[in-house]
Amino acid sequence: MKRFFDGGRMHELKSLEELYGRNEFAMAVVYGRRRISKTALIGEFISRSHKKAPRFTATENTDTVNRGHFSQNVSTVYPELSALTSFPTWESALEYKHNEQREKNLLL
């Protein structure tokens, strides 16, 4: 894996690190065709600086199912939410993250 990031993906990794370092709300969308290591890029970004972040990949499923899976991933990373069965809406999930953001930089 190290060899992969020492090559072509270092620019993208550096861009994510610079975006994270800003003292403001920011959003990066990582997209592309299948099997080009988008998940590996995000995983490497998180692990290099030991950031806490829930990992979630949406599936071609219902909104309720995706929100349930997302909620499970969030409660794994943030134990204080372990009693949460599911965020009732995507807005409530983002609102939670927004309120937490006031104290520290968080990844979603």
C-alpha positions, 0 to 999 in steps of 0.5 A: 500500500505504501508504494501506491501512495508514494506515487500517483495518489500523493497529490490527492492525499495532500489535498485532503490533508490541506482541506482538513487543516482549514479552520472552517467547514469544508467538504470533499467529494471523492468519486470515480469509476469502480476499483480505482482505490477511492476507499483506500485513499480515504482510509490512508488519509484517516490512518496517517494522522490517526483521525476518528471517522466513521466509514460508510459507503452508501449502497443502492438501497432504501434511504432508511437502510443506508441511514441505519448502516450509517448510524451504526458506523457513527455509534462505533466511532462515537460510543456516546451514541451507542444507544442510537438505533438510527438517525431519524433523518439525514438532516439530524445526522448532519446536525449532530456532526455540526454541533460536534464540529464546534469543539474540534475538527471531525470527519464524516 
